Amino acid sequence: MNEDFSKGSSQQDSHSSTSDEKTLQLTQRFKLLTAGLAAIGLTIAALNIYQNWSFIKSYFGGDNLESFDAMYERIKDKKQKKQLALEKYSKEITNPNGIDVPGVYICGNNQNQLISTEKDYDYVPVFKRLDVFDNFIVKDVAIGDSSGALINHKGDLYQWGLGYNGDSKKPTLKGKHLKRVQISNNAVYVLAENGDVLYLPENAELQKEIRTKEKGWLGSYDVNYSKLQINTKIADIAAGKEHLILKDINGAVYTTATGLDDSKIDKSNGQFGLPEFSQFDDPPKVNEVHEVVLLNKYMKNDQVLKRQFSKVAAGDYFSLCLDKSGVVWAFGKNTFGAVGSTINYDSEIIPYPTQVQFISSHFKRNEFPRCIDIYAGGETAFATFASSNMYEIFEKSLRASDTFNKKFTFDDLESAEQDKLHLSWGHGLKGELGLGHFIHGSYEPKKIKVLNEIKEFNEVTNKLEKIGVKRWSCGKNHCVVTLGNNDVYVWGDNEFGQLGNGKKIRAAAPITIPSILEPNKQTKDKFAKFNNRLQLYDNGKIHQEIVAGRDTTAIVYKKNE
Protein backbone atom coordinates (compact mmCIF):
# COMPACT_ATOMS: atom_id res chain seq x y z
CA MET A 1 0.00 0.00 0.00
CA ASN A 2 2.87 2.35 0.76
CA GLU A 3 4.26 1.66 -2.72
CA ASP A 4 0.89 2.57 -4.31
CA PHE A 5 0.78 5.80 -2.27
CA SER A 6 4.31 6.79 -3.29
CA LYS A 7 3.52 6.07 -6.95
CA GLY A 8 0.40 8.21 -6.70
CA SER A 9 2.24 11.10 -5.09
CA SER A 10 5.02 10.99 -7.69
CA GLN A 11 2.43 11.03 -10.49
CA GLN A 12 0.80 14.06 -8.82
CA ASP A 13 4.16 15.87 -8.64
CA SER A 14 4.88 15.20 -12.30
CA HIS A 15 1.42 16.46 -13.29
CA SER A 16 1.85 19.66 -11.19
CA SER A 17 5.32 20.37 -12.60
CA THR A 18 3.98 19.89 -16.16
CA SER A 19 1.12 22.30 -15.47
CA ASP A 20 3.57 24.87 -14.03
CA GLU A 21 5.69 24.69 -17.16
CA LYS A 22 2.63 25.21 -19.36
CA THR A 23 1.54 28.20 -17.24
CA LEU A 24 5.03 29.74 -17.55
CA GLN A 25 5.02 29.23 -21.32
CA LEU A 26 1.59 30.85 -21.64
CA THR A 27 2.74 33.80 -19.50
CA GLN A 28 5.83 34.35 -21.66
CA ARG A 29 3.74 34.18 -24.85
CA PHE A 30 1.28 36.68 -23.39
CA LYS A 31 4.10 39.10 -22.52
CA LEU A 32 5.57 38.86 -26.01
CA LEU A 33 2.13 39.35 -27.58
CA THR A 34 1.50 42.42 -25.39
CA ALA A 35 4.90 43.90 -26.27
CA GLY A 36 4.24 43.34 -29.97
CA LEU A 37 0.82 44.99 -29.79
CA ALA A 38 2.32 47.96 -27.88
CA ALA A 39 5.03 48.38 -30.53
CA ILE A 40 2.43 48.30 -33.30
CA GLY A 41 0.28 50.82 -31.41
CA LEU A 42 3.21 53.22 -30.92
CA THR A 43 4.12 52.95 -34.59
CA ILE A 44 0.54 53.74 -35.66
CA ALA A 45 0.38 56.67 -33.19
CA ALA A 46 3.66 58.10 -34.48
CA LEU A 47 2.44 57.76 -38.07
CA ASN A 48 -0.82 59.56 -37.24
CA ILE A 49 1.06 62.39 -35.49
CA TYR A 50 3.33 62.78 -38.51
CA GLN A 51 0.41 62.81 -40.97
CA ASN A 52 -1.66 65.26 -38.90
CA TRP A 53 1.18 67.49 -37.69
CA SER A 54 -0.35 70.67 -39.17
CA PHE A 55 -3.66 70.06 -37.35
CA ILE A 56 -1.89 69.31 -34.05
CA LYS A 57 0.16 72.51 -34.35
CA SER A 58 -2.91 74.62 -35.06
CA TYR A 59 -4.87 72.94 -32.25
CA PHE A 60 -2.23 73.48 -29.55
CA GLY A 61 -0.81 76.74 -30.95
CA GLY A 62 -3.61 79.16 -30.08
CA ASP A 63 -3.50 82.94 -29.75
CA ASN A 64 -2.25 82.77 -26.17
CA LEU A 65 0.27 80.00 -26.73
CA GLU A 66 3.57 80.01 -28.53
CA SER A 67 3.52 77.96 -31.74
CA PHE A 68 5.86 75.02 -32.13
CA ASP A 69 7.77 76.76 -34.90
CA ALA A 70 8.21 79.89 -32.80
CA MET A 71 9.32 77.79 -29.84
CA TYR A 72 11.85 75.96 -31.99
CA GLU A 73 13.16 79.25 -33.38
CA ARG A 74 13.42 80.67 -29.86
CA ILE A 75 15.48 77.68 -28.68
CA LYS A 76 17.72 77.99 -31.74
CA ASP A 77 18.12 81.72 -31.11
CA LYS A 78 19.04 81.10 -27.47
CA LYS A 79 21.72 78.58 -28.44
CA GLN A 80 23.03 80.91 -31.11
CA LYS A 81 23.30 83.76 -28.59
CA LYS A 82 25.32 81.54 -26.26
CA GLN A 83 27.58 80.58 -29.13
CA LEU A 84 28.04 84.21 -30.16
CA ALA A 85 28.89 85.10 -26.55
CA LEU A 86 31.57 82.41 -26.47
CA GLU A 87 32.94 83.61 -29.79
CA LYS A 88 33.00 87.16 -28.42
CA TYR A 89 35.07 86.02 -25.45
CA SER A 90 37.35 84.03 -27.74
CA LYS A 91 38.05 87.16 -29.80
CA GLU A 92 39.38 88.73 -26.62
CA ILE A 93 41.99 85.97 -26.49
CA THR A 94 44.67 87.95 -28.27
CA ASN A 95 47.66 86.52 -26.39
CA PRO A 96 49.60 84.34 -28.88
CA ASN A 97 51.03 82.01 -26.21
CA GLY A 98 49.72 78.49 -25.71
CA ILE A 99 49.54 76.40 -22.56
CA ASP A 100 53.18 75.30 -22.96
CA VAL A 101 54.25 78.87 -22.04
CA PRO A 102 53.98 79.72 -18.29
CA GLY A 103 51.55 82.44 -17.28
CA VAL A 104 48.29 83.13 -15.46
CA TYR A 105 44.78 82.27 -16.70
CA ILE A 106 41.68 83.52 -14.91
CA CYS A 107 37.88 83.47 -15.27
CA GLY A 108 34.90 84.76 -13.28
CA ASN A 109 34.02 88.16 -11.81
CA ASN A 110 35.54 91.06 -13.75
CA GLN A 111 33.80 93.98 -12.02
CA ASN A 112 37.17 95.00 -10.56
CA GLN A 113 39.13 94.22 -13.73
CA LEU A 114 40.75 91.09 -12.35
CA ILE A 115 40.52 89.42 -15.77
CA SER A 116 40.27 92.14 -18.38
CA THR A 117 40.61 95.92 -18.43
CA GLU A 118 37.60 96.03 -20.78
CA LYS A 119 34.84 97.69 -18.75
CA ASP A 120 32.14 96.10 -20.93
CA TYR A 121 32.76 92.70 -19.35
CA ASP A 122 31.31 92.27 -15.85
CA TYR A 123 32.22 88.61 -16.01
CA VAL A 124 34.29 86.29 -18.20
CA PRO A 125 33.08 82.65 -18.12
CA VAL A 126 36.12 81.17 -19.90
CA PHE A 127 39.78 81.19 -18.88
CA LYS A 128 41.59 84.26 -20.21
CA ARG A 129 45.35 84.75 -20.08
CA LEU A 130 46.73 87.85 -18.33
CA ASP A 131 49.36 89.38 -20.60
CA VAL A 132 51.20 91.09 -17.76
CA PHE A 133 52.16 87.75 -16.17
CA ASP A 134 53.44 85.94 -19.27
CA ASN A 135 56.33 83.55 -18.45
CA PHE A 136 55.58 83.84 -14.70
CA ILE A 137 56.20 80.78 -12.56
CA VAL A 138 54.57 81.29 -9.17
CA LYS A 139 54.86 79.98 -5.62
CA ASP A 140 51.41 81.11 -4.48
CA VAL A 141 48.43 83.19 -5.59
CA ALA A 142 45.41 84.72 -3.84
CA ILE A 143 42.44 86.48 -5.45
CA GLY A 144 40.14 88.63 -3.34
CA ASP A 145 37.03 90.63 -4.17
CA SER A 146 38.84 93.58 -5.75
CA SER A 147 42.47 92.56 -6.28
CA GLY A 148 44.79 89.65 -6.83
CA ALA A 149 48.27 88.94 -5.48
CA LEU A 150 50.89 86.41 -6.48
CA ILE A 151 54.40 85.44 -5.44
CA ASN A 152 56.74 84.55 -8.30
CA HIS A 153 59.38 81.83 -8.17
CA LYS A 154 61.93 84.36 -6.85
CA GLY A 155 59.75 85.15 -3.84
CA ASP A 156 58.63 88.62 -4.97
CA LEU A 157 55.07 89.94 -4.56
CA TYR A 158 53.01 91.23 -7.51
CA GLN A 159 49.45 92.63 -7.50
CA TRP A 160 46.70 93.50 -9.99
CA GLY A 161 43.05 94.63 -10.16
CA LEU A 162 41.19 97.86 -9.33
CA GLY A 163 41.59 97.22 -5.60
CA TYR A 164 45.35 97.52 -6.13
CA ASN A 165 45.17 100.19 -8.86
CA GLY A 166 48.92 100.29 -9.41
CA ASP A 167 51.57 99.12 -11.85
CA SER A 168 51.27 95.33 -12.04
CA LYS A 169 54.54 95.03 -13.95
CA LYS A 170 56.54 96.10 -10.90
CA PRO A 171 56.81 94.01 -7.72
CA THR A 172 55.17 95.39 -4.58
CA LEU A 173 57.70 93.61 -2.36
CA LYS A 174 61.05 92.43 -3.64
CA GLY A 175 63.88 90.43 -2.10
CA LYS A 176 61.88 89.17 0.90
CA HIS A 177 61.88 85.49 -0.14
CA LEU A 178 58.11 85.14 0.21
CA LYS A 179 56.29 81.81 -0.13
CA ARG A 180 52.62 82.33 0.86
CA VAL A 181 50.08 85.12 0.28
CA GLN A 182 46.55 85.86 1.55
CA ILE A 183 44.15 88.81 1.12
CA SER A 184 41.83 89.83 3.97
CA ASN A 185 39.92 92.98 4.91
CA ASN A 186 41.73 95.31 2.45
CA ALA A 187 45.16 94.06 3.48
CA VAL A 188 47.68 91.66 1.95
CA TYR A 189 49.46 89.18 4.25
CA VAL A 190 52.59 87.35 3.11
CA LEU A 191 54.67 84.64 4.76
CA ALA A 192 58.43 84.76 4.27
CA GLU A 193 60.79 81.79 4.16
CA ASN A 194 62.29 82.87 7.51
CA GLY A 195 58.91 82.53 9.26
CA ASP A 196 58.01 86.24 9.42
CA VAL A 197 54.52 87.42 8.46
CA LEU A 198 54.41 90.81 6.72
CA TYR A 199 51.33 92.84 5.87
CA LEU A 200 50.56 95.94 3.82
CA PRO A 201 47.53 97.75 2.36
CA GLU A 202 45.84 96.20 -0.64
CA ASN A 203 45.76 99.58 -2.43
CA ALA A 204 48.90 101.01 -4.08
CA GLU A 205 48.24 104.59 -2.94
CA LEU A 206 47.80 103.53 0.68
CA GLN A 207 51.05 101.56 0.46
CA LYS A 208 52.88 104.84 -0.17
CA GLU A 209 51.60 106.18 3.14
CA ILE A 210 53.07 103.28 5.12
CA ARG A 211 56.52 104.03 6.49
CA THR A 212 57.86 101.76 9.18
CA LYS A 213 61.43 101.22 10.33
CA GLU A 214 63.29 97.96 9.81
CA LYS A 215 66.77 97.16 11.04
CA GLY A 216 69.49 96.07 8.66
CA TRP A 217 73.24 95.51 8.59
CA LEU A 218 73.86 99.22 8.01
CA GLY A 219 71.25 100.55 10.43
CA SER A 220 67.50 101.08 10.04
CA TYR A 221 65.63 102.04 6.90
CA ASP A 222 62.04 102.83 5.80
CA VAL A 223 59.79 100.11 4.35
CA ASN A 224 56.20 100.11 3.04
CA TYR A 225 55.03 97.14 5.09
CA SER A 226 54.59 96.08 8.71
CA LYS A 227 55.39 92.86 10.52
CA LEU A 228 53.21 90.80 12.86
CA GLN A 229 54.78 90.69 16.31
CA ILE A 230 55.03 87.08 17.44
CA ASN A 231 57.80 85.23 19.27
CA THR A 232 57.85 82.17 17.03
CA LYS A 233 58.44 81.26 13.41
CA ILE A 234 55.29 80.77 11.34
CA ALA A 235 54.97 77.80 8.96
CA ASP A 236 51.55 78.48 7.37
CA ILE A 237 48.74 81.06 7.23
CA ALA A 238 45.08 81.06 6.14
CA ALA A 239 42.75 84.06 5.91
CA GLY A 240 39.03 84.65 6.35
CA LYS A 241 37.22 87.89 5.62
CA GLU A 242 38.39 89.57 8.84
CA HIS A 243 40.81 87.16 10.49
CA LEU A 244 44.06 85.34 9.92
CA ILE A 245 44.94 81.96 11.40
CA LEU A 246 48.61 81.06 11.80
CA LYS A 247 50.42 77.77 12.48
CA ASP A 248 53.97 77.91 13.79
CA ILE A 249 56.85 75.49 13.20
CA ASN A 250 56.00 73.65 16.44
CA GLY A 251 52.39 72.99 15.42
CA ALA A 252 50.79 75.65 17.65
CA VAL A 253 47.90 77.81 16.40
CA TYR A 254 47.45 81.59 16.66
CA THR A 255 44.85 84.05 15.34
CA THR A 256 44.62 87.77 14.66
CA ALA A 257 42.09 90.26 13.35
CA THR A 258 43.00 91.55 9.89
CA GLY A 259 42.89 94.93 8.22
CA LEU A 260 44.38 98.36 8.76
CA ASP A 261 41.76 99.96 11.01
CA ASP A 262 40.09 98.57 14.16
CA SER A 263 36.81 100.32 13.32
CA LYS A 264 36.36 98.23 10.15
CA ILE A 265 35.52 95.09 12.16
CA ASP A 266 31.96 95.39 13.42
CA LYS A 267 31.91 92.37 15.69
CA SER A 268 33.48 89.02 16.40
CA ASN A 269 31.87 85.87 15.05
CA GLY A 270 33.98 83.59 17.22
CA GLN A 271 36.52 83.01 14.44
CA PHE A 272 39.45 83.82 16.77
CA GLY A 273 38.92 80.76 18.98
CA LEU A 274 39.06 82.79 22.20
CA PRO A 275 36.06 83.01 24.58
CA GLU A 276 37.04 86.59 25.52
CA PHE A 277 36.30 87.58 21.90
CA SER A 278 32.80 86.16 21.61
CA GLN A 279 29.90 87.83 19.79
CA PHE A 280 29.09 89.71 23.01
CA ASP A 281 32.56 91.24 23.34
CA ASP A 282 34.57 93.76 21.38
CA PRO A 283 36.66 92.17 18.61
CA PRO A 284 40.44 92.07 19.09
CA LYS A 285 42.67 94.83 17.77
CA VAL A 286 43.79 94.30 14.20
CA ASN A 287 47.16 92.61 13.66
CA GLU A 288 47.54 91.77 17.35
CA VAL A 289 48.41 88.06 17.52
CA HIS A 290 46.78 85.81 20.14
CA GLU A 291 47.55 82.20 21.00
CA VAL A 292 44.53 79.87 20.88
CA VAL A 293 45.31 78.40 24.29
CA LEU A 294 42.30 76.08 24.53
CA LEU A 295 43.38 74.52 21.25
CA ASN A 296 47.12 74.23 21.84
CA LYS A 297 46.92 72.89 25.41
CA TYR A 298 44.75 70.42 27.29
CA MET A 299 44.57 68.75 30.70
CA LYS A 300 45.19 65.05 31.24
CA ASN A 301 45.86 63.37 34.59
CA ASP A 302 46.33 66.80 36.21
CA GLN A 303 49.02 67.67 33.68
CA VAL A 304 49.01 70.35 31.00
CA LEU A 305 49.90 68.76 27.67
CA LYS A 306 50.48 70.31 24.26
CA ARG A 307 48.50 69.47 21.15
CA GLN A 308 50.23 69.72 17.76
CA PHE A 309 48.54 70.70 14.50
CA SER A 310 49.44 69.78 10.94
CA LYS A 311 47.14 72.15 8.98
CA VAL A 312 44.88 75.19 9.33
CA ALA A 313 42.12 76.51 7.05
CA ALA A 314 39.76 79.48 7.18
CA GLY A 315 36.29 80.27 5.88
CA ASP A 316 34.79 83.75 5.93
CA TYR A 317 34.02 83.73 9.66
CA PHE A 318 35.17 80.34 10.95
CA SER A 319 38.41 78.42 11.35
CA LEU A 320 39.39 74.77 10.91
CA CYS A 321 42.40 73.09 12.51
CA LEU A 322 43.68 69.54 11.99
CA ASP A 323 45.75 68.01 14.78
CA LYS A 324 48.42 65.35 14.34
CA SER A 325 46.10 62.61 15.63
CA GLY A 326 43.62 63.26 12.79
CA VAL A 327 40.95 65.15 14.74
CA VAL A 328 39.30 68.22 13.17
CA TRP A 329 38.70 71.24 15.41
CA ALA A 330 36.56 74.23 14.48
CA PHE A 331 35.34 77.52 15.91
CA GLY A 332 33.46 80.58 14.67
CA LYS A 333 30.18 81.21 12.86
CA ASN A 334 27.92 78.15 12.80
CA THR A 335 24.78 79.63 11.19
CA PHE A 336 24.81 76.97 8.45
CA GLY A 337 26.75 74.30 10.38
CA ALA A 338 30.29 75.14 9.21
CA VAL A 339 31.68 74.45 12.71
CA GLY A 340 30.16 70.98 12.58
CA SER A 341 27.91 71.43 15.62
CA THR A 342 24.12 71.24 15.85
CA ILE A 343 22.47 74.38 14.48
CA ASN A 344 20.38 76.30 17.02
CA TYR A 345 20.24 79.71 18.70
CA ASP A 346 22.78 78.79 21.38
CA SER A 347 25.32 77.41 18.90
CA GLU A 348 25.02 79.94 16.07
CA ILE A 349 28.42 81.32 17.10
CA ILE A 350 30.99 79.11 18.86
CA PRO A 351 33.97 81.21 20.08
CA TYR A 352 35.99 78.29 21.46
CA PRO A 353 37.54 75.20 19.80
CA THR A 354 35.22 72.23 19.43
CA GLN A 355 35.63 68.88 17.69
CA VAL A 356 33.72 68.34 14.46
CA GLN A 357 31.12 65.68 15.26
CA PHE A 358 29.18 62.95 13.41
CA ILE A 359 32.19 61.54 11.54
CA SER A 360 32.04 57.92 12.76
CA SER A 361 28.65 57.28 11.12
CA HIS A 362 30.40 57.09 7.73
CA PHE A 363 32.66 54.22 8.81
CA LYS A 364 32.27 50.62 9.94
CA ARG A 365 32.63 49.65 13.59
CA ASN A 366 35.98 47.96 13.01
CA GLU A 367 37.41 51.01 11.21
CA PHE A 368 39.46 53.79 12.76
CA PRO A 369 38.80 57.06 10.84
CA ARG A 370 41.49 59.74 10.71
CA CYS A 371 41.33 63.11 8.96
CA ILE A 372 44.32 63.73 6.69
CA ASP A 373 43.39 67.09 5.12
CA ILE A 374 41.02 70.05 5.58
CA TYR A 375 39.77 72.89 3.36
CA ALA A 376 37.38 75.82 3.81
CA GLY A 377 35.76 78.63 1.86
CA GLY A 378 32.91 81.04 2.51
CA GLU A 379 30.67 79.23 5.00
CA THR A 380 31.46 75.69 3.88
CA ALA A 381 34.00 73.18 5.19
CA PHE A 382 35.57 70.10 3.60
CA ALA A 383 37.75 67.27 4.85
CA THR A 384 39.39 64.10 3.57
CA PHE A 385 39.38 61.05 5.83
CA ALA A 386 41.22 57.76 5.65
CA SER A 387 40.29 54.67 7.64
CA SER A 388 42.27 51.77 9.04
CA ASN A 389 41.22 48.34 10.24
CA MET A 390 41.45 48.35 14.04
CA TYR A 391 42.60 44.73 14.17
CA GLU A 392 45.47 45.45 11.79
CA ILE A 393 46.45 48.51 13.84
CA PHE A 394 46.44 46.42 17.03
CA GLU A 395 48.56 43.74 15.37
CA LYS A 396 51.08 46.29 14.08
CA SER A 397 51.29 48.00 17.46
CA LEU A 398 52.08 44.65 19.12
CA ARG A 399 54.79 43.91 16.58
CA ALA A 400 56.25 47.40 16.95
CA SER A 401 56.46 47.03 20.73
CA ASP A 402 58.53 43.86 20.29
CA THR A 403 60.94 45.49 17.81
CA PHE A 404 63.67 47.41 19.62
CA ASN A 405 61.09 49.00 21.94
CA LYS A 406 59.67 51.01 19.02
CA LYS A 407 56.31 52.68 19.62
CA PHE A 408 53.49 52.60 17.08
CA THR A 409 52.56 56.23 16.27
CA PHE A 410 50.03 58.05 14.09
CA ASP A 411 52.73 58.41 11.45
CA ASP A 412 52.66 54.62 11.03
CA LEU A 413 48.94 54.60 10.22
CA GLU A 414 49.42 55.61 6.59
CA SER A 415 50.58 52.13 5.58
CA ALA A 416 47.42 50.61 7.09
CA GLU A 417 44.94 53.15 5.74
CA GLN A 418 42.43 52.20 3.07
CA ASP A 419 40.29 54.24 0.65
CA LYS A 420 39.96 57.97 1.26
CA LEU A 421 36.57 59.57 1.90
CA HIS A 422 35.73 63.20 1.04
CA LEU A 423 33.15 64.94 3.25
CA SER A 424 31.53 68.39 3.29
CA TRP A 425 29.38 70.39 5.70
CA GLY A 426 28.09 73.94 6.12
CA HIS A 427 26.31 76.19 3.60
CA GLY A 428 25.00 74.51 0.46
CA LEU A 429 22.33 76.72 -1.09
CA LYS A 430 24.53 77.44 -4.12
CA GLY A 431 25.76 73.87 -4.51
CA GLU A 432 28.95 74.34 -2.47
CA LEU A 433 28.56 71.02 -0.65
CA GLY A 434 28.82 69.05 -3.90
CA LEU A 435 26.06 66.63 -2.86
CA GLY A 436 24.03 66.84 -6.07
CA HIS A 437 21.29 69.02 -4.60
CA PHE A 438 20.90 72.47 -3.03
CA ILE A 439 20.31 72.77 0.73
CA HIS A 440 20.49 75.70 3.14
CA GLY A 441 23.01 74.03 5.40
CA SER A 442 24.18 70.84 7.05
CA TYR A 443 26.06 70.56 10.35
CA GLU A 444 26.55 66.84 9.75
CA PRO A 445 29.43 65.98 7.37
CA LYS A 446 28.12 64.27 4.25
CA LYS A 447 29.83 62.25 1.51
CA ILE A 448 30.65 63.98 -1.77
CA LYS A 449 29.48 60.98 -3.75
CA VAL A 450 30.90 61.91 -7.17
CA LEU A 451 34.43 62.54 -5.83
CA ASN A 452 34.40 59.28 -3.92
CA GLU A 453 33.44 57.22 -6.98
CA ILE A 454 35.59 58.58 -9.84
CA LYS A 455 37.28 55.63 -11.55
CA GLU A 456 39.58 55.09 -14.52
CA PHE A 457 40.64 51.96 -16.37
CA ASN A 458 44.20 50.94 -15.52
CA GLU A 459 45.82 49.30 -18.55
CA VAL A 460 48.50 47.68 -16.38
CA THR A 461 46.14 45.89 -13.99
CA ASN A 462 43.21 45.69 -16.48
CA LYS A 463 40.88 46.97 -13.78
CA LEU A 464 38.78 50.03 -13.01
CA GLU A 465 40.56 51.86 -10.21
CA LYS A 466 39.63 54.89 -8.12
CA ILE A 467 41.37 58.16 -8.95
CA GLY A 468 42.41 60.08 -5.87
CA VAL A 469 42.17 63.83 -5.33
CA LYS A 470 45.60 65.43 -4.97
CA ARG A 471 44.72 69.11 -4.62
CA TRP A 472 41.81 71.25 -3.38
CA SER A 473 41.02 74.96 -3.58
CA CYS A 474 37.89 76.68 -2.25
CA GLY A 475 36.40 80.08 -3.08
CA LYS A 476 33.54 81.91 -1.44
CA ASN A 477 30.85 79.69 -2.95
CA HIS A 478 32.65 77.32 -5.32
CA CYS A 479 35.32 74.67 -5.17
CA VAL A 480 37.87 73.14 -7.57
CA VAL A 481 39.82 69.90 -7.20
CA THR A 482 42.60 68.27 -9.18
CA LEU A 483 42.69 64.48 -9.51
CA GLY A 484 45.74 62.26 -9.62
CA ASN A 485 45.53 62.14 -13.43
CA ASN A 486 45.38 66.00 -13.59
CA ASP A 487 41.67 66.08 -14.48
CA VAL A 488 39.79 69.01 -12.94
CA TYR A 489 36.36 68.89 -11.27
CA VAL A 490 34.41 71.98 -10.17
CA TRP A 491 31.13 72.67 -8.39
CA GLY A 492 29.18 75.40 -6.61
CA ASP A 493 28.12 78.90 -7.59
CA ASN A 494 28.64 80.09 -11.15
CA GLU A 495 27.07 83.56 -11.06
CA PHE A 496 30.12 85.12 -12.71
CA GLY A 497 31.24 82.12 -14.75
CA GLN A 498 33.87 81.23 -12.14
CA LEU A 499 33.52 77.52 -12.93
CA GLY A 500 35.16 78.21 -16.29
CA ASN A 501 32.73 76.22 -18.42
CA GLY A 502 31.39 79.12 -20.49
CA LYS A 503 28.08 79.15 -18.60
CA LYS A 504 26.48 80.78 -15.56
CA ILE A 505 24.59 77.75 -14.27
CA ARG A 506 25.36 76.46 -10.77
CA ALA A 507 26.65 72.94 -10.33
CA ALA A 508 25.40 71.05 -7.27
CA ALA A 509 27.79 68.15 -7.90
CA PRO A 510 31.38 67.98 -9.21
CA ILE A 511 31.60 68.30 -13.01
CA THR A 512 34.40 68.49 -15.56
CA ILE A 513 34.99 71.64 -17.61
CA PRO A 514 36.33 72.30 -21.13
CA SER A 515 40.03 72.81 -21.73
CA ILE A 516 41.58 76.26 -22.02
CA LEU A 517 40.77 78.28 -25.12
CA GLU A 518 43.99 78.82 -27.05
CA PRO A 519 44.79 81.15 -29.95
CA ASN A 520 43.85 79.99 -33.48
CA LYS A 521 41.43 77.36 -32.14
CA GLN A 522 37.72 77.65 -32.76
CA THR A 523 35.49 78.24 -29.78
CA LYS A 524 32.67 76.19 -31.27
CA ASP A 525 34.83 73.09 -31.63
CA LYS A 526 36.29 73.59 -28.15
CA PHE A 527 32.95 73.59 -26.39
CA ALA A 528 31.20 71.08 -28.67
CA LYS A 529 33.45 68.11 -28.00
CA PHE A 530 32.08 65.90 -25.27
CA ASN A 531 35.44 64.54 -24.17
CA ASN A 532 37.33 67.83 -24.40
CA ARG A 533 37.78 68.17 -20.63
CA LEU A 534 40.36 70.29 -18.89
CA GLN A 535 43.48 68.36 -17.96
CA LEU A 536 46.22 70.40 -16.32
CA TYR A 537 49.56 70.69 -18.12
CA ASP A 538 52.67 68.97 -16.71
CA ASN A 539 55.91 68.53 -18.65
CA GLY A 540 57.96 67.13 -15.79
CA LYS A 541 59.64 70.45 -14.98
CA ILE A 542 56.65 72.77 -14.53
CA HIS A 543 52.97 72.07 -14.02
CA GLN A 544 49.67 73.93 -13.90
CA GLU A 545 47.68 74.38 -10.69
CA ILE A 546 44.09 75.60 -10.47
CA VAL A 547 43.20 77.97 -7.62
CA ALA A 548 39.81 79.32 -6.53
CA GLY A 549 39.45 83.01 -5.70
CA ARG A 550 36.44 84.66 -4.08
CA ASP A 551 34.36 84.79 -7.29
CA THR A 552 37.11 83.80 -9.70
CA THR A 553 39.27 80.83 -10.63
CA ALA A 554 42.88 80.99 -11.80
CA ILE A 555 45.32 78.58 -13.42
CA VAL A 556 48.99 79.24 -12.66
CA TYR A 557 52.31 77.50 -13.30
CA LYS A 558 54.58 76.09 -10.60
CA LYS A 559 57.90 74.29 -10.55
CA ASN A 560 57.79 70.55 -9.97
CA GLU A 561 59.25 69.64 -6.60
PEWO-V276198 format. One record per pair of residues at least 4 apart in sequence whose ideal C-beta (glycine too) atoms are under 6 Angstrom apart, sorted by the first residue. I is the first residue (numbers start at 0). J is the second residue. Records with the same first field share a line. If there is no record, write none. Layout:
I->J, J
This chain:
47->51
51->55
56->60, 67
60->64, 66
65->69, 70
85->501, 522
86->522
88->125
89->516, 522
92->516
94->128, 130
95->518
96->100
97->517
98->515, 536
101->134, 135, 136, 556
102->128, 132, 133
103->129, 132, 555
104->126, 128, 554
105->114, 551, 553
106->123, 125, 126, 496, 499, 552
107->495, 496, 497, 550, 551, 552
108->122, 495, 550, 551
109->114, 115, 120, 121, 122, 123
110->121
111->145, 160, 161, 162
112->116, 161
113->147, 160, 551
114->123, 127
115->120
122->495, 496
123->127
124->496, 501
125->501, 516
126->499, 515
131->167, 168
135->151
136->152, 556, 558
137->149, 151, 555
138->150, 178
139->150, 179, 180
140->149, 546, 553, 555
141->148, 180, 181, 182
142->147, 548, 551
143->182, 549
144->549
145->160, 161, 162
146->158, 160, 162, 163, 201
147->159, 160
148->158, 180, 182, 187
149->157
150->156, 177, 180
151->155
154->176, 177
155->170, 173
156->170, 171, 172, 177, 189
157->170
158->163, 171
159->163, 167
162->201
163->203
164->203
165->203
175->191
176->191, 192
177->189, 191
178->190, 192
179->190, 236
180->189
181->188, 236, 238
182->187
183->238, 257
184->241, 257, 258
185->201
186->198, 201, 257, 258, 259
187->199, 201
188->198, 243
189->197
190->196, 236
191->195
194->232, 233
195->226
196->227, 233
197->224, 226
198->225
199->206, 224
200->205, 206, 259
206->223
209->223
210->221
211->222, 225
212->219
213->222
214->219
215->220
227->288
229->288
231->247
232->248
233->245, 247
234->246, 248
235->246
236->243, 245
237->244, 311, 312, 313
238->243, 313
239->270, 313, 314, 315
240->315
241->257, 264
242->254, 256, 257, 270
243->255, 257
244->254, 311, 313, 318
245->253
246->252, 308, 311
247->251
250->307, 308
251->295
252->291, 294, 308, 320
253->288, 290
254->271, 272, 289, 291
255->286, 288
256->264, 282, 283, 285
258->263, 285
261->284, 285
264->282
267->276, 278, 282
268->316, 331, 332, 348
269->330, 331, 348, 349, 350
270->316, 317, 318, 331
271->276
272->291, 294, 330, 352
273->289
274->350, 351
276->280, 283
277->350
278->348
283->287
292->296
293->351, 352
294->352
295->306
296->303, 305
297->304, 306
299->304
306->322
307->323
308->320, 322
309->321, 323
310->321, 373
311->320
312->319, 373, 374, 375
313->318, 375
314->337, 375, 377, 378
315->377, 378
316->331, 332
317->331, 332, 337, 338
318->330, 331
319->329, 373, 375, 380
320->328
321->327, 370, 373
322->326
324->409
325->369, 370
326->354
327->355, 370, 382
328->352
329->338, 339, 355
330->349, 351, 352
332->348
333->338, 340, 346, 347, 349
334->347
335->378, 425, 426, 440
336->342, 424, 425, 440, 441, 442
337->378, 380, 425
338->349
339->355, 356, 424
340->346, 353, 442
341->346, 442
342->442
349->353
357->443
358->368
362->366, 368, 386
365->389
366->386
367->387, 389
368->384, 386
369->385
370->382, 384
371->383, 385
372->383
373->382
374->381, 471, 473
375->380
376->473, 474
377->475, 476
378->425, 426
379->425, 426, 431
380->424, 425
381->423
382->422
383->419, 421
384->420
385->416, 419
386->417
387->392, 412, 415, 416
391->415
392->415
395->407
396->407
399->405, 407
407->411
412->416
421->447, 450, 451
422->444
423->432, 433, 447
424->441, 444
426->431, 440
427->431, 432, 438
428->437, 439
429->476, 491, 492, 505
430->437, 490, 491, 505, 506, 507
431->476, 491
433->447, 490, 508, 509
434->445
435->507, 508
436->507
437->507
441->445
446->451
449->508, 509
450->509
453->466
454->463, 465
455->466
456->463
457->462, 464
466->482, 483, 484
467->483
468->480, 482
469->481, 483
470->481
471->480
472->479, 546, 547
473->478, 547
474->547, 548, 549
475->549
476->491, 492
477->491, 492, 497
478->490, 491
479->489, 545, 547
480->488
481->487
482->486
485->534, 535
486->534
487->533, 545
488->509
489->498, 512
490->506, 508, 509
492->505
493->498, 503, 504, 505
495->550
496->503
497->550, 551, 552
499->512, 552
500->512
501->526
506->510
511->532
512->533
513->525, 526, 531
514->531, 533
516->525
523->527
535->543
536->543
537->542
540->559
541->556, 558
542->559
543->554, 556
544->555, 557
545->554
546->553
547->552
